Amino acid sequence: MSGVVQYLLANPILLVPVLLIVATLVWALIKKLLKMAAILMIAGALYVILVRYFGTGM
């Protein structure tokens, strides 16, 4: 693994596309996680509203 890193550091022309690909992948992952968090927050809020409105049902 360190050989690959040393090769990329020795050739900065190849380092730029690799960094762009990694940045794109990280951005896509963060975007997906934020979207999932927003959906979970909305679902949680709806659950709390439903429990308060209908009661616990027990």
Secondary structure, DSSP 8 states (H G I E B T S, - for coil): -HHHHHHHHH-HHHHHHHHHHHHHHHHHHHHHHHHHHHHHHHHHHHHHHHHHHH----
